Structure formats: structure tokens, C-alpha cells
Amino acid sequence: MRLSLRFAILIFLSFLVVVLNFIIPYILQGLGITNQSTISSVIFYLRIVLYIFIGLWIVSSIAEAIRVYSQKRLGIRANVIANSVKYFGYMLVLLLILLPLGVSSSTLIAGSTFAGLIVGLALQPVLSNFFAGLLIMLTGYITVGDKIRIVSTQVPFYPAQFPAYKYFSTDFIEQGYKGTVVEIDLFYSRILLENLRELRVPNIVLLNSAVLDYTSKYSEEQVINVRAEFPLTFVDISNLENLVKEELKDFNVIEGPYINEQSDKDHVIVLARLKVGINEDWRKIKSDALKRLLKLRQELIVKKQQDSQQIKNS
């Protein structure tokens, strides 16, 4: 609701309080109620009700104004601040209204403490998620648009069993659910997974989890591994690394290439580590680099076969 409309409604409610102070006595007298104490009591409690509505409306308007004017500067945190002001303002209004009714401050505090204890125990999971949501949004633990992976025993994840040869790879498995943060609510957050399924995670679980951020502001690059297997009978081990380096000269190679390991008695694995931008399509870059290495392997095999055939023919 627009702030101008909220202000107009507030003026109307204030005007209604003034008008009712003059009209209510005549209405009650018209109904046959002439006792002044009764009339005063009715007017008093009616004022209390109207003051509650006015107080809640003022608090709501202030919270809305905070949200509107700080939205561009604070983003999603503006909603958190506005909601916090609104809820605490509601409680303050109710406390200030109850005091004129004869409720002592000590009784009010004792009753509030007891009620808060009961409600707190009953709503412990809800409140923990609520305050975790506030903390996540205020601290920026994660933000909308972040590409993250959740690593937590509270969100079980079991990777598929890889073929045996994969265990020779130097790459490692990053367990957990990977996706993009699309919404952070006060009780749970929504993460759109890579398979376009939506994962809803309670905020308290998210806050207690380790989060792997793929869009960290501290680094705009990432490192990928490219590895290919070469048969020993068709390559020259002493020159293999130089040939691979020449094939990958168009890529940003930060480590290698070098013969990393021997997969079996007849093959060796050559590894190179490439640096790519965080916004680049690393899968496409890795695919292009791997194509070049496979093409090199094919050329080396063909050349070796041709040389052997020439030697045989001669």
C-alpha cells in the first residue's frame, strides 16, 4: 500500500477518535444509558481499541516507509529491518496500551516472561528458523543469486558410484547439493538445483552448514583439471609433455602439463590445470582442451603406426 494512502487512513482514524468522543455519549443516552460512569467506561475502552488500531497502523506505516526508502540501498536486508521494526513495534504498542488498563509493570513483565517461555518452547523449531533467517540476511551469509553447494550431514547426499578407473583421477568429489539461491525467506530458503529442481532448506540447517560459494567476491576465477591417457607404445615419454604444452598454448595453463600417474602398465596420464573466469563456461573450455589432447593422441598413434609400417616395408 502506498505511503500517501497509509497517511490518509491514519488521519481518518485520528479524526474518528475525536468524533466518537462527542457522539458516543449521545448514542448511549439515546439507548437509555444515563449513568455517567458507564458512559465513561464505554468511551475509555473504545478509545483503547481505537488507539490499538492507530498504534499498529503507525508502526506498520513506519516499517513500510523503511522498506521502501532502503530497498535500493540494502536490497533484501531492507525487508528484514522493516519486519523487525514492525514486530517489535507491535509488541511495544500492546504494552503501552495495557498499562492504562491497570496492569502493573511487574505483573506485565512476569506474565510476558511466563507466556514467552511457554510459546518459546512450543515454537522452538519455528523461532530458530526465524532468527536464523534474520541472521543470514543481515550478515549476507548467502545472498540471492549466489551459486552454492550445501555441505551438511543434516541434508544427506550420496554420490553415484563411479567406475573404478575414476579413482585414478586427481579430481575430487564435492558432496552436497549445488544450485543457485533464488529466495531467502524468514523460515526457509529456496535453491534451484542444476537439474532445475527446487530444494527448500530450513534456515537453521543452512546456517549450521558449510557452504561452498562458487561466486565468491574474493575470486573471479576457478581452476579446472584436464587429463588424458596416452599409450606408452605409441608416444615418446621424453617429449610428451612438450607436445601437450604446445597443444594447450591457447589456454591459460597455470600448472603442468606433466605426467601425473600411470593408469596401468601400458598407459600414462597427462594432467594440466587451467584457469578460467568464474562467468565463463568452464565445461566448454574443458571440452575444447580435452578434444585437442585426444586429437594429439590420435595423431601420435597414427604417426607411430605409419613409421612402423615404413620400417617394415623398407
For each residue, the residues with C-beta under 8 A, 3 or more apart:
1: 5 6 64
2: 5 6
3: 6 7 61 64 65 68
4: 7 8
5: 1 2 8 9
6: 1 2 3 9 10 57 60 61 64
7: 3 4 10 11 61
8: 4 5 11 12
9: 5 6 12 13 57
10: 6 7 13 14 54 57 58 61
11: 7 8 14 15
12: 8 9 15 16
13: 9 10 16 17 50 53 54 57
14: 10 11 17 18 54
15: 11 12 18 19
16: 12 13 19 20 50
17: 13 14 20 21 47 50 51 54
18: 14 15 21 22
19: 15 16 22 23
20: 16 17 23 24 43 46 47 50
21: 17 18 24 43 47
22: 18 19 25 26
23: 19 20 26 27
24: 20 21 27 28 39 42 43 46
25: 22 28 29 39 43
26: 22 23 29 30
27: 23 24 30 31
28: 24 25 31 33 38 39 42
29: 25 26 32 33 34 39
30: 26 27
31: 27 28
32: 29
33: 28 29 38 39 42
34: 29 39
35: 38 39
36: 39 40
37: 40 41
38: 28 33 35 41 42
39: 24 25 28 29 33 34 35 36 42 43
40: 36 37 43 44
41: 37 38 44 45
42: 24 28 33 38 39 45 46
43: 20 21 24 25 39 40 46 47
44: 40 41 47 48
45: 41 42 48 49
46: 20 24 42 43 49 50
47: 17 20 21 43 44 50 51
48: 44 45 51 52 97 100 101
49: 45 46 52 53
50: 13 16 17 20 46 47 53 54
51: 17 47 48 54 55 97
52: 48 49 55 56 93 94 97
53: 13 49 50 56 57
54: 10 13 14 17 50 51 57 58
55: 51 52 58 59 93 96 97
56: 52 53 59 60 90 93
57: 6 9 10 13 53 54 60 61
58: 10 54 55 61 62
59: 55 56 62 63 85 86 89 90 92 93
60: 6 56 57 63 64 86 89
61: 3 6 7 10 57 58 64 65
62: 58 59 65 66 85 89
63: 59 60 66 67 82 83 85 86 89
64: 1 3 6 60 61 67 68 82
65: 3 61 62 68 69
66: 62 63 69 70 78 81 82 85
67: 63 64 70 71 78 79 81 82
68: 3 64 65 71
69: 65 66
70: 66 67 73 74 77 78 81 82
71: 67 68 74 75 78
72: 75
73: 70 78
74: 70 71 77 78 81
75: 71 72 78 143
76: 79 80 137 143 144 184
77: 70 74 80 81 137 138 140
78: 66 67 70 71 73 74 75 81 82
79: 67 76 82 83 137
80: 76 77 83 84 133 134 137 138 186
81: 66 67 70 74 77 78 84 85
82: 63 64 66 67 70 78 79 85 86
83: 63 79 80 86 87 186
84: 80 81 87 88 134
85: 59 62 63 66 81 82 88 89
86: 59 60 63 82 83 89 90
87: 83 84 90 91
88: 84 85 91 92
89: 59 60 62 63 85 86 92 93
90: 56 59 86 87 93 94
91: 87 88 94 95
92: 59 88 89 95 96
93: 52 55 56 59 89 90 96 97
94: 52 90 91 97 98
95: 91 92 98 99 108
96: 55 92 93 99
97: 48 51 52 55 93 94 100 101
98: 94 95 101 103 108
99: 95 96 103 105 108
100: 48 97
101: 48 97 98
102:
103: 98 99 107 108
104: 107 108
105: 99 108 109
106: 109 110
107: 103 104 110 111
108: 95 98 99 103 104 105 111 112
109: 105 106 112 113
110: 106 107 113 114
111: 107 108 114 115
112: 108 109 115 116
113: 109 110 116 117
114: 110 111 117 118
115: 111 112 118 119
116: 112 113 119 120
117: 113 114 120 121
118: 114 115 121 122
119: 115 116 122 123
120: 116 117 123 124 127
121: 117 118 124
122: 118 119
123: 119 120 126 127
124: 120 121 127 128
125: 128 129 204
126: 123 129 130 187
127: 120 123 124 130 131
128: 124 125 131 132 204
129: 125 126 132 133 186 187 188 202 203 204
130: 126 127 133 134 186 187 203
131: 127 128 134 135
132: 128 129 135 136 202 203 204 206 207
133: 80 129 130 136 137 184 185 186 187 188 189 203
134: 80 84 130 131 137 138 186
135: 131 132 138 139 141 207
136: 132 133 139 141 142 184 189 203 206 207
137: 76 77 79 80 133 134 140 184
138: 77 80 134 135
139: 135 136
140: 77 137 143
141: 135 136 206 207 211
142: 136 146 148 181 184 189 206 211 213
143: 75 76 140 146 181 184
144: 76 181 182 183 184
145: 180 181 215
146: 142 143 180 181 213 214 215
147: 178 179 180 181 213 214 215
148: 142 178 179 180 181 191 211 212 213 214 215
149: 174 176 177 178 211 212 214
150: 155 176 177 191 201 206 209 210 211 212
151: 174 175 176 209 210 211 212
152: 155 176 205 208 209 210
153: 156
154: 205 208 209
155: 150 152 176 177 201 205 209
156: 153
157: 175 176 177
158:
159: 162 173 175
160:
161:
162: 159 166 167
163: 166
164: 167
165: 168 263
166: 162 163 169
167: 162 164
168: 165 261 263 269
169: 166 225 227
170: 225 227 260 261 271
171: 225
172:
173: 159
174: 149 151 178 212
175: 151 157 159
176: 149 150 151 152 155 157 212
177: 149 150 155 157 191 193 199
178: 147 148 149 174 193 194 212 214
179: 147 148 191 192 193 194 199
180: 145 146 147 148 191 192
181: 142 143 144 145 146 147 148 184 189 190 191
182: 144 190 191 192 198
183: 144 189 190
184: 76 133 136 137 142 143 144 181 189 190 203
185: 133 188 189 190 203
186: 80 83 129 130 133 134 203
187: 126 129 130 133 202 203
188: 129 133 185 200 201 202 203
189: 133 136 142 181 183 184 185 200 201 203 206
190: 181 182 183 184 185 198 199 200
191: 148 150 177 179 180 181 182 198 199 200 201
192: 179 180 182 196 197 198 199
193: 177 178 179 196 197 198 199
194: 178 179
195:
196: 192 193
197: 192 193
198: 182 190 191 192 193
199: 177 179 190 191 192 193
200: 188 189 190 191
201: 150 155 188 189 191 205 206
202: 129 132 187 188 205 206
203: 129 130 132 133 136 184 185 186 187 188 189 206 207
204: 125 128 129 132 207 208
205: 152 154 155 201 202 208 209
206: 132 136 141 142 150 189 201 202 203 209 211
207: 132 135 136 141 203 204
208: 152 154 204 205
209: 150 151 152 154 155 205 206
210: 150 151 152
211: 141 142 148 149 150 151 206
212: 148 149 150 151 174 176 178
213: 142 146 147 148 216
214: 146 147 148 149 178 222 278
215: 145 146 147 148 278
216: 213 219
217:
218:
219: 216 222 278
220: 277 278 279
221: 275 276 277 278
222: 214 219 275 276 277 278 282
223: 254 273 274 275 276
224: 273 274 276 282 285 286
225: 169 170 171 271 272 273 274
226: 248 271 272 273 274 286 289 290 293
227: 169 170 260 269 270 271 272
228: 244 269 270 290 293 294 296 297
229: 263 267 268 269 270 297
230: 234 235 240 267 268 269 270 297 300
231: 234 235 266 267 297 301
232: 235 237 266 267 268
233: 266 304
234: 230 231 297 300 301 304 305
235: 230 231 232 240 297 300 304
236: 239 240
237: 232 240 259 268
238:
239: 236 242 243
240: 230 235 236 237 243 244 259 268 270
241: 244 245 256 257 258 259 270
242: 239 245 246
243: 239 240 246 247 296 300
244: 228 240 241 247 248 257 270 272 293 296
245: 241 242 248 249 253 257
246: 242 243 249
247: 243 244 292 293 295 296
248: 226 244 245 251 253 257 272 274 289 292 293
249: 245 246
250:
251: 248 272 274 285 288 289
252: 274 275 276
253: 245 248 256 257 272 273 274 275
254: 223 273 274 275
255: 272 273
256: 241 253 260 270 271 272 273
257: 241 244 245 248 253 270 271 272
258: 241 270 271 272
259: 237 240 241 268 269 270 271
260: 170 227 256 269 270 271
261: 168 170 268 269 271
262: 265 267 268 269
263: 165 168 229 267 268 269
264: 267
265: 262
266: 231 232 233
267: 229 230 231 232 262 263 264
268: 229 230 232 237 240 259 261 262 263
269: 168 227 228 229 230 259 260 261 262 263
270: 227 228 229 230 240 241 244 256 257 258 259 260 293
271: 170 225 226 227 256 257 258 259 260 261
272: 225 226 227 244 248 251 253 255 256 257 258 289
273: 223 224 225 226 253 254 255 256
274: 223 224 225 226 248 251 252 253 254 285 286 289
275: 221 222 223 252 253 254
276: 221 222 223 224 252 280 282 285
277: 220 221 222 280
278: 214 215 219 220 221 222
279: 220
280: 276 277 285
281: 284 285
282: 222 224 276 285 286
283: 286 287
284: 281 287 288
285: 224 251 274 276 280 281 282 288 289
286: 224 226 274 282 283 289 290
287: 283 284 290 291
288: 251 284 285 291 292
289: 226 248 251 272 274 285 286 292 293
290: 226 228 286 287 293 294
291: 287 288 294 295
292: 247 248 288 289 295 296
293: 226 228 244 247 248 270 289 290 296 297
294: 228 290 291 297 298
295: 247 291 292 298 299
296: 228 243 244 247 292 293 299 300
297: 228 229 230 231 234 235 293 294 300 301
298: 294 295 301 302
299: 295 296 302 303
300: 230 234 235 243 296 297 303 304
301: 231 234 297 298 304 305
302: 298 299 305 306
303: 299 300 306 307
304: 233 234 235 300 301 307 308
305: 234 301 302 308 309
306: 302 303 309 310
307: 303 304 310 311
308: 304 305 311 312
309: 305 306 312 313
310: 306 307 313 314
311: 307 308 314
312: 308 309
313: 309 310
314: 310 311
